Amino acid sequence: MDPNAQTPGSSSAPPPPPQAPSTGGGANGDMSSINGDKPIEVLPSNQVAQQQEMQEAAQVQATAQAQATNGIIPQTPSKESKGESSDQIRALGEKIEKSPVPEELRKILDDRIARLALIRSGSGFMSSTYIMEYESTQRYVNWVTGMPWESKSQDILDLKKAKEILDRDHFGLELLKSRMLEYIASIMLNLQNNGPDYAAQSPVLCFVGLAGTGKTTFAKSIAEALGREFERIPFGGMADSRVLRGQSRFFPDAEPGQIIKRLVHAKTKNPVLLLDELDRVTETARADIMGVLIELLDPGQNNAFSDHYIDYPFNLSNSLFVATANNTSAISTAVIDRLEIITMPSYNDEEKMHIGRDYVFPKVSKLIGLKPEQLVVDEPVWEIIIRPLGYDPGIRGLERLVNMMCRKAARMIVAGEAKNIKITADNVKLFTQDY
């Protein structure tokens, strides 16, 4: 019997012959073999970078559109329609190019911009690393480009006008005014003979006197007489020297000190900087703050003042420093050595009467909105209201009293109780009863 013969009813078939492995169109439906791995398609690097940029741009656009749709940020016209660059990094670069920063500092800024571009290409637009670095760089560029590296205000070389300003703002004090005119004349002569770029080596004036005697007003008058911007730096309660010198950029919330901030606000490199109330700094920070003042007030050192945030020297020799204090006991000896102390005398009753009648009352009534004919104050009234203020060395108490009188008169006029009011010795208590 043939062993290969099939039994009746049997349906078994011989096994198919073995097939060679396929290299394409296999059972997996791709280019892989049955038991092999799928080949990886490698794209050129430039195509990969291009795809990545397209994906990032689409993601940024979708995020911005979603925020605008949900009312998170308002839709504004594109910068390109305004003639500005739409690229963040390019906009910073253009801002640096237009600013008159020193060349050495310009190179430092260009290096920061290049580093920022490198971070963006590596991490992407939406990465936290790029966002933090961009915010830090943008803040630094804005401060540096806003500094008045070359901008100066035109000085007024008119001593007669300076005297008119002092007489307008201050009554009496003829000896002090004469000393101020000598000081202003020396500055004017230096600027006239040596040119506007001459760094005046004038001493730093320090007005010392009781509260309300006109120290700050004298400093403002000097700035107006010279035609310069006036900036005030308060020292009352200052507890850290970094308020003056700034903080290093390594800290997240770092910013420049008050010196740089005031210069940026003035937009000129030759303003009058008032160092107000030098004796009011805190006890713990007095040594550090006085150390900064030694550098600020020394003409041999302030031509290269370095703020910790800007980290680049700035010439302060064109700025004019003026200081005030109530007393000099809390000021270090090294700082006093760089100051010219000018004592502000207190006002007597006669001077207060003239100041109240000719200076304070016209100014206060105008601020409140009263016309000259709506409120009139008799001459004997001034003697009555001055006497209780005899202990006050300044005029701040007088200003508060005159302000109260004008406000009460304004209320009566607005309420329709009177059209024109005259304050006399008989009814003055009605206007000063709450004082």
PyMOL commands that set and color helices and strands:
alter all, ss='L'
color gray80, all
select helices_A, chain A and resi 45-69+79-82+88-98+103-123+128-146+159-169+174-194+215-226+242-245+258-266+278-280+286-296+302-304+333-336+349-368+379-389+396-414+428-432
alter helices_A, ss='H'
color red, helices_A
select strands_A, chain A and resi 204-208+230-234+272-276+305-306+313-314+320-325+339-343+375-377+421-423
alter strands_A, ss='S'
color yellow, strands_A
deselect
rebuild
show_as cartoon
